[in-house]
């Protein structure tokens, strides 16, 4: 009981020690700036001149650092001598505000790819150039690896050798034959504790045999009873060492490291480098007074904003830093994988990456020989797969290689445009010819129409519409002109006969004959040339001549 009480006392004393706080005061600037010390005012600090340019002291009246610029004393930046929330090189990057992948890429000068920053576990890569991976498992790969060369495969035996009853395969040959054996308890079972496999091979009750539930334990060569419970009614205790009348205690600021059988303590001071664990709470440094995300523990035993100009702020992303190489970033990170350029998610170039077992990968553009790739289960081809008959084409292929065939539907089964050269090899095809029903390229309608301006178009042969200068029509004056005169069917040559009747009388040669229908009583006007003109004869079929 005394031993247990002493150990508990030691634990309480140690706990009080770690909760007590530590106050240190160096009197020297941690920034390397010449430090005068703690002074009540500028006068006590001495005159600021060119010789003291860069010196600083801590003003105990204003609780601020004062800085000499070579002419006068002034408060250092940040009031307490700092830049407000400055970053420390001793702390990891997690002290900074959340930084996007794009901001990180803006800081780096030699990354590969773009998009999101990539970490080792379950990243999603977009069209990466993987190079030649040192290892990759393609269990979840999809897509068609058109350029991938499979390694040489050995054909399976027609009837591979199986294992007999109570035997299990130990190896499989390239042709599928199994090598079998019964499992060895002492050597063929893994996951057992030390000596368990050997003990299982010993008959129960013999030396070295395992102890079964409710079985006899025998006389163990050694036994540790730390977790034994129950009442050992037949157990005889060995000789116990009596405690000293007055066991040795620890002196001030020393703590027990061991206790002897007689209760005497061996003591020592606690080693801060090796004898403590955990983190000292902020509240144990000056009771946490003024401690915040923008203050730091200072040499005068207070929490204050550190001094310095151009410091990085934890509230800003990493883009506030100068351009950083991938090697420099790798030097900051303590658990990266691989080397070389930092990788981002879109189109990175990777060199011999070990991809593990990707949750998904498309190998459409993969090349090389996958010598160690195991193909999934394949269905054997039929001995003589069904082909397509003449002028039929495959639409589907069964797992055994048989084809389902049909003729191509021009309305639904083709795309694109038929080239001109696929019609009679394009012979005579031009901008003035058309595909004709006889399977040739020819001009439509027998050829182009030949006619001048104002000429009347008429059929000049079976397939040649044409015009002639002797027959014109002026649409402005509505005048039809015939160079050789007009003649109607049945009239004498040289005569002009204009009729409305159904049975006109033929006009005489060199005459103009007007014939009205029989039901027309209104007179027709005929305008003749001047009276001096000769050679005209008016012939009427009635006496109504005015």
C-alpha positions as CSV (number, residue, x, y, z in Angstrom):
1,X,0.0,0.0,0.0
2,X,2.8,2.4,0.9
3,X,4.5,1.7,-2.5
4,X,1.2,2.5,-4.4
5,X,0.7,5.7,-2.4
6,X,4.2,6.9,-3.1
7,X,3.7,6.2,-6.9
8,X,0.4,8.1,-6.8
9,X,2.1,11.0,-5.0
10,X,4.8,11.1,-7.6
11,X,2.1,11.4,-10.4
12,X,0.3,14.2,-8.6
13,X,3.6,16.1,-8.1
14,X,4.5,15.7,-11.8
15,X,1.1,16.9,-12.9
16,X,1.4,20.0,-10.7
17,X,4.9,20.6,-12.2
18,X,3.6,20.7,-15.8
19,X,0.6,22.9,-14.9
20,X,2.7,25.4,-13.0
21,X,4.0,27.5,-16.0
22,X,7.5,28.5,-16.9
23,X,8.7,32.1,-17.2
24,X,11.9,32.8,-19.0
25,X,13.5,36.2,-19.7
26,X,16.5,36.5,-21.9
27,X,17.0,40.2,-22.3
28,X,18.1,39.6,-25.9
29,X,16.1,40.3,-29.0
30,X,15.0,37.0,-30.7
31,X,15.1,38.8,-34.1
32,X,18.8,39.5,-33.9
33,X,18.3,43.3,-33.7
34,X,20.6,45.1,-31.2
35,X,18.6,45.2,-28.0
36,X,19.2,47.7,-25.2
37,X,16.8,46.1,-22.7
38,X,13.8,47.3,-20.7
39,X,13.7,51.1,-20.2
40,X,11.1,53.4,-18.7
41,X,11.4,56.0,-21.5
42,X,13.6,57.3,-24.4
43,X,15.8,59.3,-22.1
44,X,16.7,56.2,-20.2
45,X,17.4,54.4,-23.4
46,X,19.9,57.2,-24.5
47,X,20.1,59.5,-27.5
48,X,19.0,58.0,-30.9
49,X,21.7,58.9,-33.4
50,X,23.4,57.3,-36.5
51,X,25.5,55.2,-34.2
52,X,22.4,53.6,-32.7
53,X,20.5,53.2,-35.9
54,X,18.7,49.8,-35.8
55,X,18.7,49.6,-31.9
56,X,15.5,48.8,-30.0
57,X,14.4,48.7,-26.4
58,X,11.2,47.7,-24.6
59,X,9.4,50.7,-23.1
60,X,8.0,49.5,-19.7
61,X,5.7,52.6,-19.5
62,X,3.9,52.2,-22.9
63,X,4.5,48.4,-23.1
64,X,5.8,48.8,-26.6
65,X,9.1,48.2,-28.4
66,X,10.8,51.5,-29.5
67,X,13.1,51.5,-32.5
68,X,15.9,54.0,-33.4
69,X,15.9,55.1,-37.0
70,X,19.1,57.1,-36.7
71,X,17.4,60.3,-35.7
72,X,14.7,59.6,-33.2
73,X,13.0,56.9,-31.2
74,X,9.7,55.6,-32.5
75,X,7.3,52.7,-31.9
76,X,8.2,49.6,-33.9
77,X,5.6,48.4,-36.5
78,X,2.6,46.7,-35.0
79,X,2.5,48.7,-31.7
80,X,4.1,45.8,-29.8
81,X,7.0,45.6,-32.1
82,X,5.5,43.4,-34.8
83,X,3.7,43.3,-38.1
84,X,0.5,41.8,-36.7
85,X,-0.1,38.1,-37.2
86,X,3.3,37.3,-38.7
87,X,4.2,33.8,-39.8
88,X,7.1,31.9,-38.2
89,X,9.5,29.8,-40.2
90,X,9.5,27.2,-37.4
91,X,5.8,26.6,-37.9
92,X,4.2,24.5,-40.7
93,X,2.2,25.9,-43.6
94,X,-1.0,25.3,-41.6
95,X,-0.5,28.6,-39.9
96,X,-1.6,30.4,-43.1
97,X,-5.1,31.1,-44.3
98,X,-6.7,28.5,-46.6
99,X,-4.9,28.6,-49.9
100,X,-6.5,27.4,-53.2
101,X,-4.7,25.1,-55.7
102,X,-4.5,28.0,-58.2
103,X,-2.9,30.2,-55.6
104,X,-0.4,27.5,-54.7
105,X,0.3,27.1,-58.5
106,X,0.9,30.8,-58.7
107,X,3.7,30.6,-56.1
108,X,5.4,27.6,-57.7
109,X,7.7,28.1,-60.8
110,X,8.1,24.6,-62.1
111,X,4.9,22.6,-61.5
112,X,3.4,20.2,-64.1
113,X,-0.3,20.2,-65.1
114,X,-3.0,22.5,-63.8
115,X,-6.2,22.4,-61.7
116,X,-6.4,21.0,-58.2
117,X,-3.3,20.1,-56.1
118,X,-2.8,16.3,-55.9
119,X,-2.2,14.2,-52.8
120,X,-1.4,10.6,-52.7
121,X,-4.6,9.0,-51.6
122,X,-7.6,8.8,-54.0
123,X,-6.9,11.8,-56.2
124,X,-8.9,12.4,-59.4
125,X,-6.6,13.1,-62.4
126,X,-7.8,14.5,-65.7
127,X,-6.0,13.3,-68.8
128,X,-2.6,12.7,-67.0
129,X,0.5,11.7,-68.9
130,X,1.6,8.9,-66.6
131,X,4.8,8.1,-68.3
132,X,6.0,4.5,-67.5
133,X,4.6,3.7,-64.0
134,X,7.0,1.6,-61.9
135,X,3.8,-0.2,-60.7
136,X,0.1,0.0,-61.4
137,X,-2.9,-2.3,-60.6
138,X,-5.6,-2.0,-63.3
139,X,-8.4,-3.8,-61.5
140,X,-10.8,-0.9,-62.0
141,X,-9.5,0.3,-65.4
142,X,-12.0,1.0,-68.2
143,X,-11.8,2.1,-71.8
144,X,-10.1,0.6,-74.9
145,X,-6.3,0.5,-74.7
146,X,-5.9,0.5,-78.5
147,X,-2.1,0.8,-78.4
148,X,-1.5,-1.4,-75.4
149,X,0.4,-4.7,-76.1
150,X,-0.5,-7.6,-73.8
151,X,2.2,-9.8,-72.5
152,X,2.6,-13.4,-73.8
153,X,-0.2,-15.7,-72.5
154,X,0.1,-19.5,-72.0
155,X,-2.9,-21.5,-73.2
156,X,-4.6,-23.4,-70.4
157,X,-4.5,-27.2,-70.5
158,X,-7.6,-28.9,-71.9
159,X,-8.4,-30.3,-68.5
160,X,-6.2,-28.7,-65.8
161,X,-5.2,-30.8,-62.8
162,X,-7.5,-30.2,-59.7
163,X,-6.8,-30.9,-56.0
164,X,-7.8,-34.1,-54.3
165,X,-10.2,-34.0,-51.3
166,X,-8.8,-32.1,-48.2
167,X,-5.9,-30.8,-50.3
168,X,-5.5,-27.2,-51.3
169,X,-3.6,-25.5,-54.1
170,X,-0.2,-24.2,-53.3
171,X,0.8,-23.1,-56.9
172,X,-0.8,-22.9,-60.3
173,X,1.2,-23.6,-63.5
174,X,1.0,-21.4,-66.6
175,X,-1.3,-24.0,-68.2
176,X,-3.7,-24.1,-65.3
177,X,-2.4,-27.3,-63.5
178,X,-2.6,-27.0,-59.7
179,X,0.1,-28.2,-57.3
180,X,-1.8,-29.3,-54.1
181,X,-1.0,-30.4,-50.5
182,X,-2.7,-30.6,-47.1
183,X,-2.1,-27.4,-45.1
184,X,0.7,-27.5,-42.5
185,X,-0.4,-26.3,-39.0
186,X,3.1,-25.5,-38.0
187,X,4.2,-23.8,-41.2
188,X,1.1,-23.2,-43.4
189,X,-1.0,-21.0,-41.1
190,X,-0.2,-17.3,-40.7
191,X,-1.4,-14.8,-38.2
192,X,-0.7,-17.0,-35.1
193,X,1.2,-15.8,-32.1
194,X,4.8,-16.9,-31.4
195,X,5.0,-20.7,-30.7
196,X,1.2,-21.2,-31.2
197,X,1.7,-23.2,-34.5
198,X,4.3,-25.4,-32.9
199,X,2.1,-26.0,-29.8
200,X,-0.9,-27.0,-32.0
201,X,1.1,-29.9,-33.4
202,X,1.7,-31.3,-29.8
203,X,-0.9,-33.8,-28.4
204,X,-3.0,-32.4,-25.5
205,X,-1.4,-33.3,-22.2
206,X,2.1,-33.6,-23.5
207,X,4.8,-31.1,-22.8
208,X,4.5,-28.0,-25.0
209,X,0.8,-28.7,-25.7
210,X,-1.6,-25.7,-25.6
211,X,-3.9,-25.3,-22.6
212,X,-7.6,-25.8,-23.6
213,X,-10.6,-24.2,-21.9
214,X,-11.0,-25.7,-18.4
215,X,-7.9,-27.8,-19.1
216,X,-4.9,-28.4,-16.9
217,X,-2.2,-25.7,-17.1
218,X,0.6,-27.9,-16.0
219,X,3.7,-26.2,-14.6
220,X,4.6,-23.2,-16.9
221,X,8.3,-22.4,-17.2
222,X,7.3,-18.8,-16.8
223,X,4.0,-16.9,-16.2
224,X,3.1,-13.2,-15.9
225,X,0.0,-12.7,-13.7
226,X,-0.7,-9.0,-14.4
227,X,-4.2,-9.5,-15.5
228,X,-5.1,-12.7,-13.5
229,X,-8.4,-12.4,-11.6
230,X,-10.3,-14.7,-9.2
231,X,-9.2,-16.3,-5.9
232,X,-6.1,-18.5,-5.9
233,X,-7.0,-20.6,-2.9
234,X,-4.3,-23.1,-3.5
235,X,-1.5,-20.6,-4.4
236,X,1.4,-20.2,-2.0
237,X,3.0,-16.8,-2.0
238,X,6.8,-16.5,-2.1
239,X,8.9,-14.6,0.5
240,X,8.2,-10.9,0.5
241,X,10.8,-8.2,1.3
242,X,9.9,-6.0,4.3
243,X,9.7,-2.2,3.8
244,X,12.4,-0.1,5.5
245,X,11.3,1.5,8.7
246,X,11.7,4.9,7.1
247,X,12.0,4.6,3.3
248,X,14.1,7.3,1.5
249,X,12.0,10.2,0.1
250,X,12.9,12.6,-2.8
251,X,14.5,16.0,-2.0
252,X,12.9,19.2,-3.3
253,X,12.3,19.5,-7.0
254,X,13.3,15.8,-7.5
255,X,10.9,13.1,-8.4
256,X,11.0,9.3,-8.0
257,X,12.2,7.2,-11.0
258,X,12.2,3.8,-9.2
259,X,11.3,2.2,-5.9
260,X,13.3,-0.5,-4.2
261,X,11.7,-3.6,-2.7
262,X,12.1,-2.0,0.8
263,X,10.4,1.2,-0.3
264,X,13.4,3.4,-0.8
265,X,13.0,5.8,-3.8
266,X,15.6,6.7,-6.4
267,X,15.0,10.3,-7.4
268,X,16.0,12.8,-10.1
269,X,14.9,16.1,-11.7
270,X,12.6,15.8,-14.7
271,X,14.3,16.0,-18.1
272,X,12.3,18.4,-20.3
273,X,13.8,16.9,-23.4
274,X,13.0,13.3,-22.6
275,X,10.9,13.1,-19.5
276,X,7.7,14.8,-20.5
277,X,5.0,14.3,-23.1
278,X,2.1,16.3,-24.4
279,X,1.9,20.1,-25.1
280,X,2.2,22.8,-22.5
281,X,-1.1,24.8,-22.4
282,X,-1.0,28.5,-23.3
283,X,-2.7,29.2,-20.0
284,X,0.5,28.0,-18.3
285,X,2.5,30.8,-19.8
286,X,1.8,34.1,-17.9
287,X,-1.7,32.6,-17.3
288,X,-2.4,33.1,-21.0
289,X,-2.7,36.9,-20.6
290,X,-2.8,38.7,-24.1
291,X,-2.3,35.3,-25.8
292,X,-4.1,35.2,-29.2
293,X,-3.5,34.1,-32.8
294,X,-1.5,37.3,-33.5
295,X,0.7,37.3,-30.3
296,X,3.8,35.2,-29.4
297,X,5.7,34.3,-26.2
298,X,8.3,36.9,-25.8
299,X,11.6,36.9,-23.9
300,X,10.2,39.2,-21.2
301,X,7.7,36.6,-20.2
302,X,4.7,38.2,-21.9
303,X,2.5,37.5,-25.0
304,X,3.1,40.2,-27.6
305,X,3.1,40.8,-31.4
306,X,6.6,40.2,-32.7
307,X,8.6,42.8,-34.6
308,X,10.0,42.9,-38.1
309,X,8.9,44.2,-41.5
310,X,7.8,42.3,-44.6
311,X,6.6,39.3,-42.6
312,X,4.1,36.9,-44.0
313,X,0.6,37.0,-42.5
314,X,-1.2,33.8,-41.6
315,X,-4.5,35.5,-42.7
316,X,-3.1,35.6,-46.3
317,X,-2.6,32.7,-48.7
318,X,0.8,31.4,-49.9
319,X,0.7,33.6,-52.9
320,X,2.2,36.4,-50.7
321,X,5.5,34.6,-50.9
322,X,8.1,34.8,-53.7
323,X,8.0,32.2,-56.5
324,X,8.7,28.8,-54.9
325,X,10.0,25.7,-56.8
326,X,8.6,22.3,-56.3
327,X,11.9,21.2,-54.6
328,X,11.6,24.1,-52.2
329,X,8.0,23.1,-51.4
330,X,9.0,19.4,-50.9
331,X,11.7,20.6,-48.5
332,X,8.9,22.2,-46.3
333,X,6.6,19.2,-46.4
334,X,7.5,16.3,-44.1
335,X,5.4,13.4,-45.5
336,X,5.2,13.8,-49.3
337,X,5.5,11.0,-51.8
338,X,7.7,10.9,-54.9
339,X,10.0,13.7,-56.1
340,X,10.2,16.2,-58.9
341,X,7.6,18.7,-59.9
342,X,4.4,19.3,-57.8
343,X,1.4,17.7,-59.4
344,X,-1.9,19.3,-60.2
345,X,-5.0,17.4,-61.3
346,X,-5.4,18.4,-65.0
347,X,-3.0,17.0,-67.6
348,X,0.1,16.5,-65.3
349,X,3.1,14.5,-66.6
350,X,4.1,11.8,-64.2
351,X,7.3,9.8,-64.3
352,X,7.2,6.1,-63.2
353,X,4.4,6.7,-60.7
354,X,3.2,3.8,-58.4
355,X,-0.5,4.3,-58.8
356,X,-1.6,1.5,-56.4
357,X,-5.1,0.4,-57.3
358,X,-7.0,3.3,-58.9
359,X,-10.7,3.5,-58.1
360,X,-11.1,4.3,-61.9
361,X,-8.8,4.7,-64.8
362,X,-9.4,5.0,-68.6
363,X,-6.6,3.5,-70.7
364,X,-7.7,4.7,-74.1
365,X,-4.4,6.3,-74.8
366,X,-2.2,3.8,-73.0
367,X,0.8,2.3,-74.8
368,X,3.5,-0.2,-73.9
369,X,3.4,-3.9,-72.9
370,X,1.4,-4.8,-69.8
371,X,3.5,-8.0,-69.0
372,X,2.0,-8.5,-65.5
373,X,-1.6,-7.6,-66.4
374,X,-4.2,-10.3,-65.6
375,X,-7.1,-10.2,-68.1
376,X,-10.7,-10.7,-66.9
377,X,-12.6,-13.9,-67.6
378,X,-13.0,-14.4,-71.4
379,X,-15.6,-16.5,-73.3
380,X,-14.1,-19.1,-75.7
381,X,-14.8,-18.5,-79.4
382,X,-16.9,-20.9,-81.2
383,X,-15.0,-23.5,-83.3
384,X,-16.3,-21.8,-86.5
385,X,-18.0,-18.5,-85.7
386,X,-20.9,-17.4,-88.0
387,X,-19.9,-15.1,-90.8
388,X,-22.0,-12.6,-92.8
389,X,-23.4,-13.6,-96.2
390,X,-22.7,-11.6,-99.3
391,X,-23.7,-7.9,-99.2
392,X,-24.6,-8.2,-95.4
393,X,-22.6,-6.6,-92.6
394,X,-22.1,-7.3,-88.9
395,X,-24.3,-5.4,-86.4
396,X,-23.3,-7.3,-83.3
397,X,-20.8,-10.0,-82.2
398,X,-21.7,-12.6,-79.5
399,X,-19.3,-13.6,-76.8
400,X,-18.4,-16.7,-78.8
401,X,-17.6,-14.7,-81.9
402,X,-20.9,-15.4,-83.9
403,X,-21.9,-12.3,-86.0
404,X,-25.4,-10.9,-86.3
405,X,-25.6,-9.4,-89.8
406,X,-27.9,-7.2,-92.0
407,X,-27.8,-5.1,-95.1
408,X,-27.0,-1.4,-94.5
409,X,-30.0,1.0,-94.3
410,X,-29.3,4.0,-96.5
411,X,-31.9,6.0,-94.6
412,X,-30.6,5.2,-91.1
413,X,-27.4,3.3,-91.3
414,X,-25.0,5.7,-93.0
415,X,-23.7,9.2,-92.3
416,X,-21.8,11.8,-94.3
417,X,-22.1,12.7,-98.0
418,X,-21.5,10.4,-101.0
419,X,-18.4,11.7,-103.0
420,X,-19.0,12.6,-106.6
421,X,-16.2,10.2,-107.5
422,X,-18.4,7.4,-106.3
423,X,-20.9,8.0,-109.1
424,X,-19.4,6.6,-112.4
425,X,-16.0,7.5,-111.0
426,X,-16.9,11.2,-111.5
427,X,-16.5,11.0,-115.2
428,X,-17.8,14.2,-116.9
429,X,-19.0,15.6,-113.5
430,X,-18.8,19.4,-113.5
431,X,-20.7,22.5,-112.4
432,X,-22.8,22.3,-115.6
433,X,-23.6,18.5,-115.6
434,X,-26.0,16.4,-113.5
435,X,-26.4,12.7,-112.5
436,X,-28.8,11.2,-115.0
437,X,-31.0,8.2,-114.8
438,X,-28.8,6.3,-117.3
439,X,-25.9,6.4,-114.8
440,X,-23.9,9.2,-116.5
441,X,-23.1,12.8,-115.8
442,X,-24.7,15.1,-118.6
443,X,-26.1,18.6,-119.1
444,X,-29.8,19.0,-118.2
445,X,-32.2,19.8,-121.1
446,X,-29.7,19.3,-123.9
447,X,-27.5,22.2,-123.0
448,X,-27.6,25.9,-122.2
449,X,-30.1,28.3,-123.9
450,X,-28.5,30.5,-126.6
451,X,-30.3,33.9,-127.0
452,X,-29.5,37.6,-127.1
453,X,-31.2,40.5,-125.2
454,X,-35.0,40.9,-126.1
455,X,-34.9,37.9,-128.4
456,X,-38.0,35.6,-128.2
457,X,-37.1,32.1,-127.1
458,X,-38.4,29.2,-129.2
459,X,-37.7,25.5,-129.6
460,X,-34.9,25.1,-132.1
461,X,-34.8,21.3,-132.3
462,X,-35.8,18.6,-129.8
463,X,-33.6,19.7,-126.9
464,X,-32.2,23.2,-127.8
465,X,-34.3,26.3,-126.8
466,X,-32.8,29.3,-128.6
467,X,-33.5,32.9,-129.8
468,X,-33.0,34.8,-133.1
469,X,-32.2,38.4,-133.9
470,X,-35.1,38.5,-136.4
471,X,-37.8,37.9,-133.7
472,X,-37.7,40.4,-130.7
473,X,-40.0,41.8,-128.1
474,X,-39.7,45.3,-126.6
475,X,-41.4,45.2,-123.2
476,X,-41.3,49.0,-122.8
477,X,-43.4,49.6,-126.0
478,X,-45.1,46.2,-126.1
479,X,-43.9,45.8,-129.6
480,X,-43.3,42.4,-131.3
481,X,-41.0,42.7,-134.3
482,X,-40.5,40.1,-137.0
483,X,-37.8,41.0,-139.6
484,X,-39.3,38.8,-142.3
485,X,-43.0,39.6,-141.7
486,X,-45.7,37.5,-140.1
487,X,-47.7,34.7,-141.6
488,X,-50.6,32.6,-140.1
489,X,-51.2,29.0,-140.7
490,X,-52.9,28.6,-144.1
491,X,-52.1,32.1,-145.3
492,X,-50.4,32.9,-148.5
493,X,-46.7,33.9,-148.2
494,X,-46.2,37.6,-147.6
495,X,-49.7,38.1,-146.0
496,X,-50.6,39.2,-142.5
497,X,-53.8,37.7,-141.2
498,X,-55.2,38.6,-137.8
499,X,-58.4,36.7,-137.0
500,X,-60.8,35.9,-134.2
501,X,-62.9,33.5,-136.1
502,X,-62.7,29.7,-136.1
503,X,-62.6,29.3,-139.9
504,X,-60.7,32.2,-141.3
505,X,-60.5,32.8,-145.0
506,X,-56.9,32.7,-146.4
507,X,-55.5,36.1,-147.1
508,X,-54.2,36.9,-150.6
509,X,-50.5,37.3,-151.2
510,X,-49.0,40.6,-150.0
511,X,-52.2,41.7,-148.2
512,X,-53.3,42.4,-144.6
513,X,-56.5,40.6,-143.7
514,X,-58.5,41.3,-140.5
515,X,-61.4,38.9,-139.8
516,X,-63.8,39.4,-136.9
517,X,-66.0,36.8,-135.4
518,X,-69.5,36.6,-136.9
519,X,-71.1,37.8,-133.6
520,X,-69.1,41.1,-133.6
521,X,-71.0,44.1,-135.0
522,X,-68.6,46.8,-133.9
523,X,-66.4,48.1,-136.6
524,X,-62.7,47.5,-136.6
525,X,-60.4,50.5,-137.1
526,X,-57.5,50.0,-139.5
527,X,-54.9,52.6,-139.7
528,X,-53.1,52.7,-143.0
529,X,-50.0,54.5,-144.2
530,X,-50.3,58.0,-145.7
531,X,-52.4,58.4,-148.9
532,X,-49.3,58.8,-151.0
533,X,-48.1,55.3,-150.1
534,X,-48.9,52.8,-152.7
535,X,-49.0,49.0,-152.8
536,X,-51.6,48.5,-150.1
537,X,-55.0,46.8,-150.6
538,X,-57.8,46.6,-148.0
539,X,-59.9,43.5,-148.5
540,X,-63.1,43.2,-146.4
541,X,-65.8,40.6,-146.1
542,X,-68.6,43.1,-145.8
543,X,-69.6,46.6,-147.0
544,X,-69.0,48.2,-143.6
545,X,-65.8,50.0,-144.6
546,X,-65.5,53.6,-143.4
